[in-house]
Amino acid sequence: MNYLFLSVIAFLILLPLSFLVLWSVSSKWLYPAVLPQQLAVKPFVQMIHDPSFFPAIMNSFVIAFAAMFLTLIIALPAANYFAFQQQFSQRVIEVMIYLPLILPAVALITSSQVIFLKLGLNGSLLGVVLIHTYFCLPYGMQILLESYRQLGEGFSLTARSLGANRWLTFWQISWPLLRPGIATAASLVFIVSSSQYLPTFFIGGGRIVTLPFLLLPYANNGRYGIASAYSLLFLVCTIIGVWFLRKMLGGVQRGTKR
C-alpha cells in the first residue's frame, strides 16, 4: 500500500515536470499530436542569449538570500516571545501572523509603493528585499513559532539559572535544538521570495529583474517553449538554493547514530 501511494505521488510530481521538459525542447507541437513533432534547443539558446539572463539569476539569489536572512533575524526573537507570552491568545497571534497573507496583495503592494517612493527605495534592490521580507515573514514566523512551542522553556530556563546569559543560552542551547525548524523556515522563505512577481514588479519599478519577472510574460503570451525553459531554470536555482541552506544550517539529516 505504501509503495502504491508513493508511486501515485511520484507520478503526480513527475507528470508536470515531463511536460515542462517536452515543451522546453519542442519547436513544433500542435494539436492533436501527443508528443512534439519537432525537437530543438532553440528555447534554451534564446534564454541564454537574453541580456537579462545572468542578472536575473544573480538578482533572484541575492534577493532571496537577503530576504531569508532578514526574515530569520526578525522572526526568531518574535517567535520566541509569542510562543511563551500570556497576554494574547493563540488565535489572536495567528491572525497577526497571517494578516499580510489575508489582506489583498495588490492593495498592500500599491500602498507600500507610495511609502517606498517617499523613502527613495522604489526601484532599488533594498526596497525589493524589504517587500519580500514582509510577505515572507508569516511563513517563517509560523514554522519558528511551532518550533519554539515544541522546544519549550525548560532548557533555556535551566541554562539561565546556571548563569548563562541570553546570547549564550540561544547559541549553545536553543540554536542546536531549533536548527531543523530554522532550516525548514529558511528553505520555505527562500522558495517564497524566489517566486514573488508582483512585489518585484511594483517596488522594483522594472529595474530589478528576477527569474519570475522574465518567465511570466512568456507564459502569458503563449510562448510555452521558452517559458518552460525558464521554469526548469527556476526549479534548478531553487533546488540549489534550498540545498545550500540546509547544508549551511545543518538541516540535512543522514540518519540516526547509534
C-alpha positions in Angstrom: 0.0 0.0 0.0 2.8 2.4 0.8 4.6 1.7 -2.5 1.3 2.4 -4.3 0.9 5.7 -2.5 4.5 6.7 -3.2 4.1 5.7 -6.9 1.0 7.9 -7.2 2.8 10.8 -5.6 5.8 10.4 -7.8 3.6 10.2 -10.9 1.8 13.5 -9.9 5.1 15.2 -9.4 6.9 13.9 -12.5 4.0 14.3 -14.9 4.0 18.2 -15.0 7.8 18.1 -15.0 7.8 15.9 -18.0 5.6 18.3 -19.9 7.9 21.2 -19.0 10.9 19.2 -20.4 9.0 18.4 -23.6 7.8 22.0 -24.1 11.4 23.3 -23.5 12.9 21.2 -26.3 10.0 21.4 -28.8 9.9 23.7 -31.8 6.6 22.4 -33.1 3.8 20.8 -31.0 0.4 21.2 -32.5 -2.9 19.6 -31.7 -3.8 16.7 -31.8 -0.2 15.4 -31.5 0.5 13.7 -28.2 4.3 14.4 -28.4 6.2 17.2 -30.1 6.6 16.9 -33.9 10.0 18.7 -33.9 12.6 18.9 -31.2 15.1 21.7 -30.8 17.1 23.5 -28.2 16.1 26.9 -29.5 14.2 28.0 -26.3 17.4 27.4 -24.2 19.5 29.2 -26.7 17.2 32.2 -26.7 17.0 32.1 -23.0 20.8 32.1 -22.5 21.3 34.9 -25.1 18.8 37.1 -23.3 20.7 40.2 -21.9 18.8 39.9 -18.6 19.5 36.1 -18.2 22.5 36.3 -15.8 21.4 39.5 -14.0 18.0 37.8 -13.3 19.7 34.7 -11.8 22.0 36.9 -9.7 19.2 39.2 -8.5 17.0 36.2 -7.7 19.7 34.6 -5.5 20.7 37.9 -3.8 17.1 39.0 -3.0 16.0 35.5 -1.8 19.0 35.1 0.5 18.8 38.6 1.8 15.0 38.3 2.4 15.6 34.9 4.1 18.4 36.4 6.4 16.3 39.4 7.3 13.2 37.2 7.9 15.1 35.0 10.3 16.6 38.0 12.2 13.0 39.3 12.8 11.2 36.0 13.2 13.5 34.3 15.7 13.1 36.7 18.6 9.5 37.4 17.7 8.6 33.7 17.7 10.4 33.2 21.0 8.3 36.0 22.5 4.9 35.0 21.1 5.4 31.3 21.9 5.6 31.8 25.6 3.7 35.1 26.3 0.5 35.1 28.2 -1.1 38.4 27.1 -2.7 37.4 23.8 -4.5 34.2 22.9 -3.0 31.9 20.2 -5.9 32.7 17.9 -5.0 36.4 18.0 -1.4 35.6 17.4 -2.3 33.5 14.3 -4.4 36.4 12.9 -1.5 38.8 13.4 0.9 36.4 11.7 -1.3 35.7 8.7 -2.6 39.2 8.3 -0.1 40.0 5.4 -1.5 36.9 3.6 -5.2 37.6 4.4 -5.2 41.2 3.0 -5.2 41.7 -0.8 -1.7 41.6 -2.0 -2.2 44.3 -4.7 -3.6 46.7 -2.1 -0.7 46.2 0.2 1.9 46.5 -2.6 0.4 49.7 -4.1 0.2 51.3 -0.7 3.7 50.2 0.1 4.9 51.7 -3.2 3.8 55.1 -2.1 5.8 54.8 1.1 8.8 53.4 -0.7 8.6 56.3 -3.2 8.8 58.8 -0.3 11.7 57.0 1.2 13.5 56.8 -2.1 13.5 52.9 -2.0 11.3 52.4 -5.1 13.4 50.8 -7.9 16.1 49.7 -5.5 17.4 46.3 -4.5 16.9 47.2 -0.8 13.2 48.1 -1.5 12.6 44.7 -3.2 14.3 42.8 -0.3 12.1 44.7 2.3 8.8 44.0 0.5 9.8 40.3 0.0 10.6 40.1 3.7 7.1 41.5 4.5 5.4 38.7 2.6 7.8 36.0 3.8 7.5 36.8 7.5 4.3 34.8 8.0 5.8 31.6 6.7 9.0 31.9 8.8 7.1 33.0 11.9 4.6 30.1 11.8 7.3 27.5 11.5 9.6 29.0 14.1 6.6 29.6 16.5 5.8 25.9 16.4 9.4 25.0 16.8 9.7 27.1 20.0 6.5 25.6 21.3 7.8 22.1 20.8 11.1 23.0 22.4 9.6 24.7 25.5 11.3 26.9 28.0 12.8 24.2 30.2 16.3 24.1 28.6 16.6 27.9 28.4 15.5 28.4 32.0 17.9 25.8 33.2 20.8 27.4 31.3 19.8 30.9 32.7 19.6 29.5 36.2 23.2 28.2 35.8 24.5 31.6 34.9 24.4 31.7 31.1 23.4 35.0 29.5 20.7 35.3 26.8 23.1 35.1 23.9 25.0 32.1 25.2 21.7 30.4 26.0 20.4 30.9 22.5 23.7 30.0 20.7 24.5 27.0 22.8 21.1 25.6 23.7 18.3 27.0 21.5 20.1 27.2 18.2 21.2 23.5 18.0 17.7 22.3 19.1 15.9 24.7 16.8 18.2 24.0 13.8 15.8 21.7 11.9 13.0 24.2 12.2 15.3 27.1 11.3 16.5 25.2 8.2 12.8 24.5 7.2 11.8 28.1 7.7 14.8 29.4 5.8 14.1 27.0 2.9 10.4 27.9 2.7 11.2 31.7 2.8 13.8 31.3 0.1 11.3 29.5 -2.2 8.5 32.1 -1.5 10.9 35.0 -2.1 12.2 33.5 -5.3 8.7 33.1 -6.7 7.5 36.7 -6.0 6.4 38.6 -9.1 4.0 41.4 -8.1 6.2 42.9 -5.3 9.2 42.8 -7.5 7.3 44.4 -10.4 5.8 47.3 -8.4 8.6 48.0 -5.9 11.4 47.2 -8.4 9.8 49.5 -11.0 11.0 47.3 -13.8 14.7 47.9 -12.9 15.2 44.8 -10.7 14.9 41.8 -13.0 14.4 38.3 -11.5 13.5 34.9 -13.0 9.7 35.2 -12.4 9.9 38.7 -14.0 11.2 37.0 -17.2 9.1 33.9 -17.0 5.6 35.2 -16.7 5.4 37.4 -19.8 6.3 34.4 -22.0 3.8 32.2 -20.3 1.0 34.8 -20.6 1.8 35.3 -24.3 1.6 31.6 -25.1 5.3 31.1 -25.7 5.4 27.9 -23.8 8.8 26.7 -25.1 10.9 29.5 -23.6 8.5 29.7 -20.6 9.2 26.1 -19.8 12.9 26.6 -20.2 12.7 29.4 -17.7 10.6 27.2 -15.4 13.2 24.5 -15.4 15.9 27.0 -14.7 13.9 28.4 -11.8 13.4 24.9 -10.5 17.1 24.2 -10.6 18.0 27.5 -9.0 15.5 26.9 -6.2 16.8 23.4 -5.6 20.4 24.7 -5.4 19.4 27.4 -3.0 17.5 25.1 -0.7 20.2 22.5 -0.7 22.8 25.1 0.2 20.7 26.5 3.0 20.1 23.1 4.5 23.7 22.2 4.3 24.7 25.5 5.8 22.2 25.4 8.6 22.6 21.7 9.3 19.1 20.7 8.2 20.2 17.6 6.2 19.8 14.5 8.3 21.8 11.4 7.3 20.3 9.0 9.8 20.5 8.5 13.5 23.8 7.5 15.0 23.7 4.5 17.3 
